[in-house]
Amino acid sequence: MVDPLSDVIRLLRPRTVFTKGISGAGAWAVRYAAFGHPSFSAVTEGRCRLLVDGQAPIELEAGDFVLMPATPGFTMSSLQAATPRLVDPQIAPAPGDEVRHGDPEAPADVRMIGGYFLFDSPDAALLVALLPTLVHVRGVERLTTLVRMLGEEAREGRAGQNLVMFRLIEVLLVEALRSLPGDQAAPGLLRGLADQRVAAAMRRMHGAPDRPWTVAGLAQEAGMSRSAFFERFSRAVGLPPMEYLVAWRMAMAKRLLRRRDIPIDAVAEQVGYGSASTFSTAFRRHVGQSPGRYARGAAVESAA
C-alpha cells in the first residue's frame, strides 16, 4: 500500500548533523532563538520544563520525546524559576562535551539526549509545513532507543556511519510522527492521514500522480460528494486537494530533474502532464524557473 508519510520523509532527505548529552542541576533556564532546522530530544532521567513559542508549556519527564521539524524559538528550564540565559543555536558545543545547565558540581536533576539535523530537499519548507510544529510523545521506548543509537553512532565513528545515521533519522521521524494521534494534530499530513476518507484520496494521489485527477475523481475515491470532500480535505490537510496534488507533483518533478538522466517530456508524463510545454508552464509558475534551468542548477550544485 502507498504510504504518504513515508513518501514525504523520503523526499525530505534528512541527514544527521549533531547529537549531544544534556543535563541540568539546580535552578536554570536557557532561551534558544528560532533555528529553522529540525531538532529532537529524549529525556532519560528526571524532569524539566519546555516552552515553545506559540505552544502551551510542557513538563517533560523520563521517557518523553520531543521533535520540532522547524524548531521555532523555545525556552527549556528546571522546574524551579530562573532567568533564561540566551543561547545561540548555531553554535554547537565542542565534540565529546556534555552540555550542562545550572550548577556544574551538583548531581544532575535531569538528563537527556538532544540533537538536530538538516533536510536536503529543496522542498523542505513546503513539506515541513505539512508537519506539526511540535511533536511530544510520552512513554514510547523505541524513540529513546533510537536516540541512544544515534548518539552511539555519532561518538564511535565506525565504518558506514553516515548511512546508518541517515537510516536511523528516517526511522526516528516515522516513529515519532506516527506515535502522535493524528486526530489531535493541527491541519496537515498527520491530520489528513488520520481521516480514513481523506487518507484514501491522498494514497491515490501519491500512488498514481500521473493520473489526470480532478476533485470529483478524488471525491469518488474517498466515497464522498465533491463539495463535502473538498471541504473535508481542505480542513484536515490545510490545503485544497488540487493544490496539494500540484505541490506533490512538483516535489516529485524536482527529484526526477535532479537525476539528470530523464528527459523533460518523460518527467512531465510521470507527474501527470500531457505535454512538456504544459508541464514547463506549471513548473515555472510553481518554482519560478523552467525545468531545464532547474535541472542545470541542480547539476552545478551537485558538482560543487
TIROKE-914245 format. One record per residue (C-alpha): residue in three letters; chain; x, y, z. Coordinates in steps of 0.5 Angstrom, whole numbers. Example, Ala and Ser with C-alpha at 12.3 -4.5 7.8 and 13.67 -1.06 7.14 Angstrom:
<marpas>
    r  c      u      v      w
  ALA  A     25     -9     16
  SER  A     27     -2     14
</marpas>
This chain:
<marpas>
    r  c      u      v      w
  MET  A      0      0      0
  VAL  A      2      7     -2
  ASP  A      5     11      5
  PRO  A      4     18      4
  LEU  A      8     19     11
  SER  A     14     15      8
  ASP  A     14     19      1
  VAL  A     14     26      5
  ILE  A     20     23      9
  ARG  A     24     20      4
  LEU  A     23     27      0
  LEU  A     25     31      6
  ARG  A     32     27      5
  PRO  A     34     28     13
  ARG  A     41     28     15
  THR  A     44     28     22
  VAL  A     49     33     24
  PHE  A     49     33     31
  THR  A     47     29     38
  LYS  A     49     31     45
  GLY  A     48     29     52
  ILE  A     45     35     56
  SER  A     44     35     64
  GLY  A     42     40     69
  ALA  A     42     42     76
  GLY  A     39     47     81
  ALA  A     35     53     78
  TRP  A     37     54     71
  ALA  A     34     56     64
  VAL  A     36     57     57
  ARG  A     33     61     52
  TYR  A     34     59     44
  ALA  A     33     63     38
  ALA  A     29     60     33
  PHE  A     33     55     29
  GLY  A     29     53     23
  HIS  A     32     46     22
  PRO  A     29     40     26
  SER  A     31     38     33
  PHE  A     30     33     38
  SER  A     31     31     45
  ALA  A     29     25     49
  VAL  A     29     25     57
  THR  A     33     20     60
  GLU  A     33     22     67
  GLY  A     29     27     72
  ARG  A     24     33     69
  CYS  A     25     40     66
  ARG  A     20     45     63
  LEU  A     20     46     56
  LEU  A     16     53     53
  VAL  A     16     53     45
  ASP  A     14     60     42
  GLY  A      6     59     41
  GLN  A      5     53     45
  ALA  A      3     51     52
  PRO  A      8     50     57
  ILE  A     10     42     58
  GLU  A     13     39     64
  LEU  A     18     34     61
  GLU  A     20     27     64
  ALA  A     24     21     63
  GLY  A     21     17     57
  ASP  A     19     23     54
  PHE  A     21     25     47
  VAL  A     20     32     43
  LEU  A     21     33     36
  MET  A     21     40     33
  PRO  A     21     40     25
  ALA  A     23     47     24
  THR  A     25     49     31
  PRO  A     22     56     33
  GLY  A     24     60     39
  PHE  A     24     56     46
  THR  A     26     56     53
  MET  A     28     50     57
  SER  A     29     50     64
  SER  A     29     47     71
  LEU  A     22     46     75
  GLN  A     25     52     79
  ALA  A     24     59     77
  ALA  A     30     62     74
  THR  A     32     68     69
  PRO  A     34     65     62
  ARG  A     41     65     59
  LEU  A     41     66     52
  VAL  A     44     61     47
  ASP  A     46     62     40
  PRO  A     43     55     37
  GLN  A     48     56     31
  ILE  A     54     55     36
  ALA  A     55     47     37
  PRO  A     59     45     44
  ALA  A     66     42     43
  PRO  A     65     35     41
  GLY  A     65     30     47
  ASP  A     63     35     52
  GLU  A     56     34     55
  VAL  A     52     41     56
  ARG  A     51     42     63
  HIS  A     46     48     65
  GLY  A     46     50     72
  ASP  A     50     48     78
  PRO  A     56     45     75
  GLU  A     58     41     81
  ALA  A     51     38     84
  PRO  A     48     32     82
  ALA  A     44     32     75
  ASP  A     36     33     76
  VAL  A     35     32     69
  ARG  A     39     28     63
  MET  A     37     28     56
  ILE  A     40     27     49
  GLY  A     39     32     44
  GLY  A     41     34     37
  TYR  A     39     37     30
  PHE  A     39     35     23
  LEU  A     38     38     16
  PHE  A     33     37     11
  ASP  A     37     36      4
  SER  A     30     37      0
  PRO  A     29     44     -4
  ASP  A     22     43     -2
  ALA  A     23     42      5
  ALA  A     19     49      7
  LEU  A     13     46      4
  LEU  A     14     39      6
  VAL  A     15     41     13
  ALA  A      9     46     13
  LEU  A      5     40     13
  LEU  A      8     37     19
  PRO  A      6     39     27
  THR  A     10     45     30
  LEU  A     12     41     36
  VAL  A     11     33     37
  HIS  A     11     31     44
  VAL  A     11     23     45
  ARG  A     11     20     52
  GLY  A     13     13     54
  VAL  A     15     10     47
  GLU  A     21      7     49
  ARG  A     23      6     42
  LEU  A     24     13     41
  THR  A     29     13     47
  THR  A     33      7     44
  LEU  A     33     10     37
  VAL  A     36     17     40
  ARG  A     41     13     44
  MET  A     43      9     38
  LEU  A     44     16     34
  GLY  A     49     18     40
  GLU  A     53     12     40
  GLU  A     54     12     32
  ALA  A     56     20     33
  ARG  A     61     18     38
  GLU  A     64     12     35
  GLY  A     65     14     28
  ARG  A     65      7     25
  ALA  A     65      5     18
  GLY  A     59      6     15
  GLN  A     57     11     20
  ASN  A     53     16     15
  LEU  A     49     11     12
  VAL  A     47      8     19
  MET  A     45     15     22
  PHE  A     41     17     15
  ARG  A     37     11     16
  LEU  A     36     12     24
  ILE  A     34     19     23
  GLU  A     29     17     18
  VAL  A     26     11     22
  LEU  A     26     16     28
  LEU  A     22     21     24
  VAL  A     17     16     22
  GLU  A     16     13     29
  ALA  A     16     20     32
  LEU  A     10     22     27
  ARG  A      6     16     27
  SER  A      6     16     35
  LEU  A      3     23     35
  PRO  A     -5     22     35
  GLY  A     -7     24     28
  ASP  A    -14     27     30
  GLN  A    -11     31     35
  ALA  A     -5     34     31
  ALA  A     -6     41     27
  PRO  A     -8     41     20
  GLY  A     -3     38     16
  LEU  A     -1     31     14
  LEU  A     -2     27     20
  ARG  A     -9     30     21
  GLY  A    -10     28     14
  LEU  A     -8     21     14
  ALA  A    -12     20     21
  ASP  A    -18     22     17
  GLN  A    -20     15     13
  ARG  A    -23     18      7
  VAL  A    -18     24      6
  ALA  A    -13     19      7
  ALA  A    -16     14      2
  ALA  A    -15     20     -3
  MET  A     -8     22     -1
  ARG  A     -6     15     -2
  ARG  A     -9     15     -9
  MET  A     -5     22    -11
  HIS  A      1     19     -8
  GLY  A      1     12    -12
  ALA  A     -1     15    -18
  PRO  A      1     22    -19
  ASP  A      1     21    -27
  ARG  A     -7     20    -27
  PRO  A    -11     26    -29
  TRP  A    -14     27    -22
  THR  A    -20     32    -21
  VAL  A    -23     34    -15
  ALA  A    -29     30    -17
  GLY  A    -25     24    -18
  LEU  A    -21     24    -12
  ALA  A    -28     25     -8
  GLN  A    -30     19    -11
  GLU  A    -24     15     -9
  ALA  A    -26     18     -2
  GLY  A    -33     16     -3
  MET  A    -36     23     -2
  SER  A    -39     28     -5
  ARG  A    -35     33     -9
  SER  A    -37     39     -4
  ALA  A    -36     35      2
  PHE  A    -30     32      0
  PHE  A    -27     39     -2
  GLU  A    -28     42      5
  ARG  A    -26     36      9
  PHE  A    -20     35      5
  SER  A    -18     43      6
  ARG  A    -20     43     13
  ALA  A    -16     37     15
  VAL  A     -9     38     11
  GLY  A     -9     45     11
  LEU  A     -9     46      3
  PRO  A    -15     45     -2
  PRO  A    -14     38     -6
  MET  A    -11     40    -12
  GLU  A     -6     45     -9
  TYR  A     -4     39     -5
  LEU  A     -3     35    -11
  VAL  A      1     40    -15
  ALA  A      5     41     -9
  TRP  A      7     34     -9
  ARG  A      8     33    -17
  MET  A     13     39    -17
  ALA  A     17     36    -11
  MET  A     17     29    -15
  ALA  A     19     33    -21
  LYS  A     25     37    -18
  ARG  A     27     30    -15
  LEU  A     27     27    -22
  LEU  A     30     33    -25
  ARG  A     36     33    -20
  ARG  A     38     26    -23
  ARG  A     39     29    -30
  ASP  A     38     22    -34
  ILE  A     31     23    -35
  PRO  A     28     28    -41
  ILE  A     24     33    -39
  ASP  A     18     30    -43
  ALA  A     19     24    -39
  VAL  A     19     28    -33
  ALA  A     12     31    -35
  GLU  A      9     25    -36
  GLN  A     11     21    -30
  VAL  A      8     27    -26
  GLY  A      1     28    -29
  TYR  A      2     33    -35
  GLY  A      0     31    -42
  SER  A      6     35    -45
  ALA  A     13     38    -44
  SER  A     10     45    -45
  THR  A      4     44    -40
  PHE  A      9     42    -35
  SER  A     14     47    -36
  THR  A      9     53    -35
  ALA  A      6     49    -29
  PHE  A     13     48    -26
  ARG  A     15     55    -28
  ARG  A      9     58    -24
  HIS  A     10     54    -18
  VAL  A     18     54    -18
  GLY  A     20     61    -21
  GLN  A     24     58    -27
  SER  A     24     53    -32
  PRO  A     25     45    -31
  GLY  A     31     46    -36
  ARG  A     34     51    -32
  TYR  A     33     48    -25
  ALA  A     36     42    -28
  ARG  A     42     45    -30
  GLY  A     43     49    -23
  ALA  A     42     42    -19
  ALA  A     48     40    -23
  VAL  A     52     45    -22
  GLU  A     50     45    -14
  SER  A     52     37    -14
  ALA  A     59     38    -18
  ALA  A     61     44    -13
</marpas>
